[in-house]
């Protein structure tokens, strides 16, 4: 059964060959997993990230940019699209967090979470729209199971991810028939995302977390749908995930 499923996924991913896919946060974590998976399918990933790409994936172009800076983000998207001759898809995987109770997290740190996760996503999508309209391309935004429920010590993160879901649903309604929009809603993943958190906000058992490579396959599934078929939302969580439902 697993072999058959893998064959089905591989077949569904074949339309991505030579697709120009812009991935934010593509230097690490889920973003890097998406870049690797897309490269394996013959796509042409382009990475926007504050860090340089060290994955060694052949043919991956990258631009270093702080997505919290709207004008810089817009300029980076335009440069990436012009160099690639257009865009077929955008995946907004960049994200950050600052854990702690509202009164304990410095205001500038709290606001930066919103700036990167929500406003950075909006800036990238807005800048990419002319190219995606031309190619009838697709957008994948990345929310979280904490975009569906609140958690103590995560007011900034929850606010940003609730915002992503609302933005994405409205965007899908606005662009229907023109640009595809999928909202990915992942549970916890075993990535460096948790490494710099205070101990009380780290997962107690990382073995229950999803592998980012498995979540990346879900993104490719959404991007590989035939014209006229849209995966509007994808909730992907580990079998022992406790942040959903």
Buried (B, 14 or more C-beta within 10 A) or exposed (E): EEEEEEEEBEEBBEBBEEBBBBBBBBBBBBBBBBBBBBBBBEBBBBBBBBEEBEBEBEEBBBBBBBBBBBEBBBBBBBBBBEEBEEBBBBBBBBBBBBBBEEEEBEEEBBBBBBBBBBBBBBBBBBBBBEBBEEBEBBBBBBBBBBBBEEBEBBBBBBBBBBBBBBBBBEBBEEBEEEBBBBBBBBBBBBBEBBEEBEEEBEBEEEEBBBEBBBBBBBBBBBBBBEEEEBBEBBBBBBEEBBBBE
